[in-house]
Amino acid sequence: VTGASFFVFSGALKASSGFLAKSSIVEDGVMVQITAENMDSLRQALREMKDFTITCGKVDAEEPQEHVHIQWVEDDKNFSKG
């Protein structure tokens, strides 16, 4: 599990790259590179406020290296109050 101050989602990953998706740590955030098709699905999930999972790693890998889970949670208005 990695906590981050920000996330950057890039839809510029080419399907011919051999990767499902790629993630990397940049400063105190995370950048996730996904295909344009996956970016369309992510946008739709965000509009509908639905959870979304991105599987990262090589296409031909037996097991994915990692997952990026976007989860909607209850709003806690008392967090960092003041």
Secondary structure, 3 states (H helix, E strand, C coil): CCCCCCEEEECCCCHHHCEEEEEEEECCEEEEECCHHHHHHHHHHHHCCCCEEEEEEECCCCCCCEEEEECCCCCCCCCCCC
